[in-house]
Amino acid sequence: MAKFTRIEVAMTMKKTGLVPLFYHADINLGKKVLKACYDGGARLLEFTNRGDRAHLVFEELIKYAELELPEMILGVGSLTDAGTAAIYMQLGANFVVTPVLREDIAIVCNRKKILWSPGCGTLTEIAKAEELGCEIVKLFPGGTYGPNFVKAIKGPCPWTNVMPTGGVSPTEENLRAWFEAGVTCVGMGSKLITKEILVQNDFAKLTKSVSNTLSLISSLKE
């Protein structure tokens, strides 16, 4: 069962503006990534469901987070069907992110009051997601659409909360473009949790990068 309510998750997304994304089959490595992000100030992390038996890795990571990182809101991403979403929710996932808009996932998440964020690429899809109860829409792939797309849809739909994923990097130029366009938060994977950091086990560097990124986002949101 989720430790955090959908309202708490949404408010944390809006407050911090950053959702790091990560997947690796190595549980111990995953714990180090979680700890480094947490030490850097991140209070959300999306574990992407991208490997065989990934839910078994997630099960250990969420146990670790609940014991050692009490404010960390751990969710799951890259889900494409309601059955898989239900497995992760049973393990305690606090939010669900999908690359596509799936009504079956909306139903199972809403039934247990779990925040879900579907990948959308048109204003029609976004409107449908909001009609199904979505609080924060994932713009995916973000790099394909860009900040100008966000700015355009915020005109007729200023109530829409957008989280671009893909095409987001921890540079001032990139983040400024997204936040000035009106995004609520951003999802960031390999540009933040780089292959170099993982290979070199340089988790102090990851902590610093997360901290710097959060500080930059905070200044842009003021």
C-alpha positions in Angstrom: 0.0 0.0 0.0 1.3 3.5 -0.8 2.8 5.4 2.0 2.0 8.8 0.5 -1.3 10.1 -0.8 -1.8 11.2 -4.4 -2.2 14.8 -3.0 1.1 14.6 -1.2 2.8 13.3 -4.3 1.4 16.0 -6.5 2.3 18.7 -4.1 5.9 17.4 -3.8 6.2 17.3 -7.6 5.0 20.9 -7.8 7.2 22.0 -4.9 10.5 20.4 -5.9 10.0 20.4 -9.7 12.2 17.4 -10.3 11.5 13.6 -10.7 14.7 11.6 -11.3 14.2 8.5 -13.4 16.3 5.4 -12.9 16.5 1.6 -13.7 19.1 -1.0 -13.0 18.9 -4.6 -12.2 21.5 -4.4 -9.4 19.6 -3.8 -6.1 22.7 -2.5 -4.2 23.4 0.0 -7.0 19.8 1.1 -6.9 20.0 1.7 -3.2 23.1 3.9 -3.7 21.3 5.9 -6.4 18.3 6.4 -4.1 20.5 7.5 -1.2 22.6 9.9 -3.4 19.4 11.5 -4.8 17.9 11.8 -1.4 21.1 13.4 0.1 20.9 15.9 -2.8 17.4 16.9 -1.8 15.3 14.9 -4.2 12.1 13.6 -2.6 10.8 11.7 -5.6 12.2 9.0 -7.8 10.6 7.1 -10.7 11.9 3.5 -11.0 11.4 2.6 -14.6 10.0 -0.9 -15.3 12.5 -1.8 -18.0 14.0 -5.2 -17.2 13.0 -8.8 -16.5 11.7 -9.2 -13.0 12.1 -5.5 -12.4 9.3 -5.6 -9.8 11.5 -7.7 -7.6 14.2 -5.0 -7.6 11.5 -2.4 -6.9 10.3 -4.4 -4.0 13.7 -4.3 -2.3 14.2 -0.6 -3.1 10.9 0.5 -1.6 11.6 -1.5 1.5 15.0 0.3 1.8 13.4 3.7 1.1 10.7 3.2 3.8 13.3 2.2 6.4 16.3 4.5 5.6 14.8 7.4 3.5 11.5 8.3 5.1 10.6 11.3 3.0 11.5 9.6 -0.4 8.4 9.1 -2.6 9.2 6.1 -4.8 7.1 5.5 -7.8 7.2 3.4 -11.0 7.3 4.3 -14.6 7.3 2.8 -18.1 4.1 0.8 -17.4 1.8 -0.1 -20.3 -1.0 -2.2 -18.8 -3.2 -2.3 -15.7 -2.0 -5.7 -14.5 1.6 -4.6 -14.1 0.5 -1.4 -12.5 -1.5 -3.4 -9.9 1.6 -5.5 -9.1 3.7 -2.4 -8.4 0.9 -0.8 -6.3 0.7 -4.0 -4.3 4.4 -3.5 -3.6 3.8 0.0 -2.4 4.4 2.2 -5.4 3.4 5.8 -4.5 2.8 6.9 -8.1 2.5 5.5 -11.6 3.9 7.0 -14.8 3.1 5.6 -18.2 4.5 6.4 -21.7 1.0 6.2 -23.2 -2.6 7.1 -22.2 -4.3 4.0 -21.0 -7.8 4.1 -19.4 -7.3 0.7 -17.8 -4.3 2.0 -15.8 -6.3 5.1 -14.8 -9.1 2.9 -13.4 -6.9 0.8 -11.2 -4.9 3.8 -10.0 -8.0 5.8 -9.2 -9.5 2.9 -7.4 -6.7 3.0 -4.8 -6.2 6.8 -5.1 -2.7 6.5 -6.5 -1.4 9.4 -8.6 -0.9 8.4 -12.2 0.8 10.5 -14.9 0.2 9.3 -18.5 2.3 10.1 -21.5 0.4 12.4 -23.8 1.3 14.2 -27.1 -1.8 16.1 -28.1 -4.1 18.5 -26.4 -6.9 16.0 -27.0 -5.0 13.3 -25.1 -4.3 15.7 -22.3 -7.9 16.6 -22.0 -8.9 12.9 -21.9 -6.3 12.3 -19.2 -7.7 15.1 -17.1 -11.2 13.8 -17.6 -10.0 10.5 -16.2 -8.6 12.3 -13.1 -5.0 13.0 -14.0 -3.4 15.8 -12.0 0.0 16.0 -13.7 0.3 15.0 -17.4 3.5 13.6 -18.7 4.6 15.2 -22.0 6.4 12.4 -23.8 8.8 12.4 -25.6 9.4 15.9 -24.3 12.3 16.6 -26.7 10.0 16.0 -29.7 7.5 18.6 -28.6 9.7 21.1 -26.8 8.9 24.1 -24.5 6.9 25.9 -27.2 4.3 23.1 -27.2 3.8 23.6 -23.5 3.5 27.3 -23.8 0.9 26.9 -26.6 -1.3 24.5 -24.6 -1.1 26.5 -21.4 -2.8 29.4 -23.3 -6.2 27.8 -23.7 -5.7 25.4 -20.7 -3.9 27.3 -17.9 -5.0 24.6 -15.4 -3.0 21.9 -17.1 0.0 20.6 -15.1 2.8 19.3 -17.4 5.8 17.1 -16.7 8.1 16.7 -19.7 10.3 13.6 -19.8 12.9 13.1 -22.5 14.7 16.1 -23.9 15.3 17.5 -20.4 18.9 18.1 -19.1 20.2 19.8 -15.9 21.6 22.8 -17.7 20.3 26.3 -17.0 19.4 27.0 -20.6 17.3 23.8 -20.9 15.5 24.1 -17.6 14.9 27.8 -18.0 13.1 27.1 -21.4 10.9 24.5 -19.8 9.9 26.4 -16.7 9.4 29.7 -18.4 7.1 27.8 -20.8 5.0 26.8 -17.7 5.9 23.2 -16.8 5.0 22.0 -13.2 8.0 19.7 -12.9 10.4 17.8 -15.1 11.4 14.1 -15.4 15.1 13.5 -15.9 16.9 10.2 -16.4 20.3 9.6 -18.0 21.2 13.3 -18.3 21.1 13.4 -14.5 22.0 9.9 -13.4 24.6 9.4 -16.0 26.3 6.2 -17.2 29.6 7.7 -16.1 28.4 8.1 -12.5 27.2 4.5 -12.4 30.3 3.1 -13.9 32.6 5.1 -11.6 30.4 4.7 -8.5 30.7 8.4 -8.1 27.6 8.9 -6.0 29.0 12.1 -4.4 28.9 13.6 -7.9 25.3 12.5 -8.2 24.4 14.1 -4.9 26.0 17.4 -6.0 24.3 17.3 -9.4 20.9 16.7 -7.9 21.4 19.4 -5.4 22.5 21.9 -8.0 19.6 21.0 -10.3 17.1 21.5 -7.5 18.6 24.8 -6.6 18.4 25.9 -10.2 14.8 24.8 -10.6 13.9 26.6 -7.3 15.4 29.9 -8.7 13.5 29.5 -11.9 10.2 28.9 -10.2 10.4 32.1 -8.1 
